């Protein structure tokens, strides 16, 4: 699966979870309290591959609060670009801008790549 396909699937998963949480306070509570079991229920996939990794879901529906997410710092020496990504860089996207864009959804893309 290409990175762009992972992004699309990740976006779809986030969209599904968000819409369900907006529609049902009980689902939102379940997602916040036990994200792994809830995502497994929604996707029908086992997330045991996570090992020691954990998923944190924070209820950010309070519009009087501005939330900022600080992603993990990329390990540039481990970053390998695919042909598709190299074409984007060759087309004028700067590596730093590209990496910053990738980091926005890298956790979800990683999760989706394993599903």
URTAJO-V460865 format. One line per field, one symbol per residue. ss: DSSP state (H for helix, E for strand, - for the rest). phi: phi as a letter, one per 30 degrees, with the letter a starting at -180 (. if undefined). psi: psi as a letter, one per 20 degrees, with the letter a starting at -180 (. if undefined). A space follows every 10 residues. Layout:
ss=???
phi=???
psi=???
This chain:
ss=--HHHHHHHH HHHHHHHHHH HHH-HHHHHH HHH-HHHHHH HHH----HHH ---------- ---------- -----HHH-- --HHHHHHHH ----HHHHHH HHHH-HHHHH HHHH-
phi=.ddddddddd dddddddddd dddbdddedd dddbdddddd dddicdcddd hddbccccdc dddcbccbcc ddddcedcdc ddeddddddd dkddedddde dddebddddd dddcd
psi=prghhggghg gggggggggg hhhohggggg gghmhghghg gghjqpkiih ciqqppppok iojjpppppo rqpqnhiiop qrgghhhggh iipqgghggg hhhgkhghhg ghhi.
